[in-house]
Amino acid sequence: MDCRPAFDYGRQHCQWSYADRGFHQVAAQAGDDLTVMLTSDIRIGIEGPSAQARTLLREGDTRFCALSWGHVPPPADYAQARDRELWTAHHWRHRLARGNVPDHRWRSYLTRSALTLKGLAFAPTGAIAAAATTSLPEAPGGERNFDYRFSWIRDATFALWGLFTLGFEWEANDYFAFITDLLDDDPDDLQIVYGIDGSRQLDELELGHLGGYQGARPVRIGNAAYSQRQNDVWGAVLDSLYLHAGSRDWLEDRVWRLARHQVEQALAHWREPDRGIWEVRGEPKHFTSSKLMCWVAADRGARLARIRDDQEAAGRWRRAADEIHADICAHALDERGVFCQHYGTTALDASLLLMPLLGFLPPDDRRIRATVLTIADELCSDGLILRYRVEETDDGFSDRHRGPSMS
């Protein structure tokens, strides 16, 4: 066993010390606010930044080691460690049993996805992180290595959709509460991404002393996208509120107040260019996916207004939805009848596969069929769909020869 904790992304060295607990235990401390404990029934030695141990196991022998932090005491022996392992497995199985996962050939994938959503949830706030990692490269040796350990507003729609569909309402309600608290705090300045604790400031830094997967650089912490304008955020919010209302068949006053304000925000800004769903760092464009989500905001708003019997708002927002719909159909189609990434281009974008899923047009519409089939022909690579072709999209990076951006 060789344990070498790296605190603060390797910028802070730890100091090991022995703990007097009646069994083999050492503590690694960095600063005044973080201490981790290494506990084992193997004798532990300290060698500089490393805590090491060695033993010989024969058939039937047992040993344990546990790395712990926080207020929960570590196991004192193998039996306690084994009990906790069994309890953890029971906990996850019990959670899955509370859901309603359909019994078909994709069941294992749905189960794994549900477990992943739970694993990414931050219990104190209910937020769900986009990923547990930072700086995994989108293409080997490329520059697109971002920190995704935050909670994106647009992810709320997909996460809530999945959680409600599979019957995990507890987690869905927690995440919904996190989103509505953000709406209450920032009604006129809604960011597209927040920290899982609700923090707004996500300054992006590059860590020159670290290399990522297969030596990818730069390694980044924080995400500068928090300061971008992305006009799809209002559609994501309204779809989330609509999903929540649909799970209850009623709409409480607080949620209706939040919905009204965010619909008006979408209608005030839908004609403006933005950075789009992929958070490009080039020049703002009139991205089709952003217009689509502004249509979602107006469409879902009109439906919620009907639930509240607010006929004036329902009519006005339905007319606005029809106007956005007509604008997209007039400006986002190329000569082939295919929806493109933004107005004035023929570049394709995987985000447009959302059009039938969000109800913009039916799946058998000739424009949807042409878009889906063209994306399958021109954006498919090794069984995966590319977000876009980097040589056709000004995303603010120079490594266009390094390969496509994967979805």
C-alpha positions, 0 to 999 in steps of 0.5 A, a space after each residue: 500500500 502506498 498512499 500519497 494524498 495531493 491536496 489543493 491540486 498538488 499545490 499544497 504538501 501534506 504532513 503525516 503523523 501517527 495517531 494514537 488510537 490503539 491500532 495502526 492509523 496515520 493522519 495527513 494534514 494540509 493547512 488547518 481545514 482538511 485532515 484525512 485518516 489512513 487506518 489499517 490492520 497492517 503496520 504503516 510506515 511514513 516516508 516523506 509524503 507517502 504512507 506505506 505498508 506491506 503484508 503477505 496474504 495467504 488463502 483465507 487471510 483478511 486485511 483492510 485499509 480505509 481512507 477517511 475524512 469528516 466526522 464519521 469515524 473509520 472502521 477499527 477492524 476488518 469486520 467493521 470495514 466489511 459491514 460498512 461495505 455490505 451496508 453500502 451495497 445494500 443502500 444502493 440496491 435499496 435505492 434502485 428498488 424505489 424506482 420504476 426501471 422498465 424491464 427491457 433490454 436497455 434496463 442495465 443502462 438505465 440502472 447505471 444511469 440512475 446510479 450515476 445521477 445519484 452519485 453526482 448529487 450533492 446532498 446538502 443542496 440537491 444539486 447534480 454535478 455534470 461530471 466528477 472530473 476535470 480536464 478530460 480531453 475531448 480529443 487526444 492532445 487537444 485544448 478542450 479540457 474543461 472542468 465539469 464539476 458544476 451544475 448546469 441549468 440546462 442539465 436540470 431538464 434532462 436530469 429531472 426528465 430522467 429522474 421523474 420518468 424512472 420514479 426517483 422523485 426524492 432526488 428530482 424534488 431536491 434538484 428542483 428545489 436547488 434550481 428554484 432557489 437560484 431563480 429566486 436569488 437571481 431572477 434577472 441575472 440567471 447564470 448558465 452554471 453554478 457551483 454545487 453549493 450555489 456559488 456564482 463565481 467560478 473563475 477558471 485557472 490553468 494548472 501548469 504543473 499538472 498534466 491530464 489524461 495522456 498528458 493533455 494540457 492545459 489542466 483547468 479548474 473553474 469554468 469561464 462559461 459561467 459569465 457567458 450569455 447562453 439564451 437556451 437557459 430560459 427554455 431549460 428553466 421553463 421545461 424544468 418547471 413544466 416537468 415539475 408541474 406535470 408530476 403533480 398536476 398543479 402549479 404552486 404560486 411560487 413556481 408560477 411567479 418564477 415561470 412568468 418572469 423567466 418567460 418574459 426574459 426569454 422573449 426579451 432576448 431571443 433575437 440576440 446572438 449568444 454562445 450556444 449550447 456548446 459554450 463556444 469561445 468564438 464570436 456570438 452567433 444566432 445559434 439554432 439550438 438557442 432559438 429552439 430553447 427560447 421557443 420552448 420557454 414560450 411554449 411551456 409558459 403558454 401551457 403553464 398559463 393554461 393550467 393557471 387559467 391565465 388566458 391573457 398570458 397563454 395567448 400572448 406567449 403562444 403567439 410569441 412561440 409561433 413567431 420564434 418557430 417561424 423565424 427558425 424555419 425561415 432562417 435555420 434551414 439550408 438548401 437541402 432542407 436541413 436545420 443547421 448550427 446557426 443562421 447563415 451557415 450550412 454547418 451541422 450540429 448534434 444539438 438539433 437532434 433535440 427538435 423532435 424530442 422537445 416537440 418543435 416538429 413531429 419526428 416524421 416531418 420532412 425537415 426533421 428526417 432530413 436533419 437526422 439522416 444528414 447528421 447520421 451521415 456527416 457527424 457520425 464517427 466510430 459509432 459516436 455523434 460529433 457535436 460539430 465539425 471543429 473546422 466549421 465552427 469558430 469555438 475559440 480554439 486553435 487545435 482544429 487539426 486535433 480531431 472532432 468535438 465528441 458528444 
